[in-house]
Amino acid sequence: QVQVVESGGGLVQPGGSLGLSCAASGSIFTINVMGWYRQAPGKQRELVARIASDGDTNYADSLKGRFTISRDNAKNTVYLQMNSLKPEDTAVYYCSAFLLPSGRDTWGTYWGQGTQVTVSS
């Protein structure tokens, strides 16, 4: 069994900062890409940022400079630091992990349940 669990969401004022973390656990052989996505009410889920096991990163163009993704491979954990937050950043933030479970020969993408981030005064 593989679990992906996010933490760190909440309410923050415009211009503030918030950090999210996500840990993958269970029967995992190796993880390739970990990432963050978000879904605002009435909108499709969109990529925020993702990071490969070698540290290579990819960001949504609109978020470059405000959001930073990082990763601790030893802990199977990915982080998202969000600065200068805006009301339009309000969304449910989901973590994903593209990984190979132990004892399996098929890679798969595993998702967390999501954590709410609300930017409001």
Secondary structure, DSSP 4 states (H G I P E B T S, - for coil): -EEEEEE--EEE-TT--EEEEEEEEESEEEEEEEEEEEE-TTS--EEEEEE-TT--EEE-GGGBTTEEEEEEGGGTEEEEEE-S--GGG-EEEEEEEEEEETT-S--EEEE---EEEEE--
